[in-house]
Amino acid sequence: MDSRWTRAAAFVAPAAVMLMLITVVPTASALRCFQCGFYTDGVGSITPCINYTVELHLKECPKEKSKSCLKYVSEGVTVRACSDECIEKESSWGGYHYCCKTDACNGATPRDASPLAVLLSVGVVLWGWGRQGVANQQR
């Protein structure tokens, strides 16, 4: 009976170690940026990024350009790419380079909150609190 337990332990112990390594050791993954359109600095050549989608344009960056995601914007034209550096700057052609370092961060620009939407939200909350106070007083 001891030999069965010894064989079982000989199988289970390495399997348990492998399972722990698989679940505990983090896996490395490349930065994923939207890659759409082309821009050549110094020449001013721009091929714009139009109608980009997650399925088609969110890709892993190649090793040599895996430090940051880049978004270049000039006169309404946008180019999205991977970059080997993260330097936000104005280009010689009047455009601007934005960079970030998290997956899919070079997507759409977040919109500022509309003052009307903020005012309406605050009004609804205050109205709800007022109604709750009236209901509590009537009890």
Summary of the structure (lengths in Angstrom):
residues: 139
radius of gyration: 27.2
end to end distance: 75.2
largest distance: 81.1
contacts: 316
relative contact order: 0.13
helix: 39%
strand: 24%
